[in-house]
Amino acid sequence: MANRDDRNLTNPPASGGAVGGRNDWSTERQWWQQNYRSRPYATDDRGFDFYEPGFRYGSDAADRYRGRDWSDVEGDLRSGWDRYEHRGASRSTWEEIKDSVKDAWDHVTGGGHDSHTRDASGTRRTS
């Protein structure tokens, strides 16, 4: 994935989007819808609807596997992609969608330059 330091992206709202220490998908969705085109993997022939299930999967996974490293959970996520409940009509393969999943994971966990992170109480903070 490309270096995020060279991108100038809109930051997510400082109020976060956490509800009880978990992501609020409507807040996350709004942020991704406004910013997905600037991602290095986004192509002109694929709209937000293509990437949305990956963003949601990565966001959900960041909550479910809180405190674990991406490298520890990627295999589980790869094998679970075909069964993900919010995948909808998407027929994308793991290889096609994994960059958006990882991007959303980084966005929530603080693994990326433009991410929002959580403090010890689970409250979101913007970096």
C-alpha positions, -999 to +999 in steps of 0.1 A: +000+000+000+013+035-008+027+057+019-001+077+035+021+106+045+019+121+011-019+124+011-039+153+023-072+139+035-101+152+054-098+142+090-128+124+106-148+144+130-132+149+164-164+137+181-155+103+168-182+078+159-177+055+188-207+042+206-199+023+238-163+019+226-174+005+193-175+020+159-207+037+147-209+025+111-230+055+099-202+079+110-175+057+094-195+053+063-199+090+058-161+095+062-153+067+037-178+080+012-162+114+013-126+101+011-125+068-007-115+082-041-082+095-026-071+060-016-043+045-037-062+013-045-095+031-056-100+030-094-122+052-115-143+022-127-153+012-091-176+034-071-181+036-033-205+007-035-177-016-045-155-007-016-181-001+011-183-038+023-145-038+027-145-006+047-172-020+069-155-054+073-123-037+083-140-014+107-160-042+123-128-063+125-109-036+143-135-037+170-138-075+171-100-080+173-092-050+194-056-050+206-044-075+180-021-068+151-033-070+115-008-097+107-024-119+134-059-116+121-055-112+083-059-150+078-091-151+097-105-121+078-095-136+045-113-169+052-143-150+066-148-126+037-170-149+017-194-153+047-194-116+059-230-106+067-227-071+054-211-081+021-244-077+003-243-084-034-206-078-036-188-107-054-154-092-049-126-115-040-104-111-010-076-100-033-098-073-048-111-060-015-083-066+011-067-031+006-099-014+016-103-038+046-068-030+058-073+007+052-104+007+074-086-014+100-058+012+101-083+040+101-099+027+133-068+013+151-045+042+144-023+021+120-024+048+093-013+085+091-049+098+087-065+076+112-085+081+143-075+061+174-090+052+207-078+060+242-079+035+270-116+041+276-125+033+240-131+070+231-121+080+197-094+106+192-084+121+159-047+121+149 
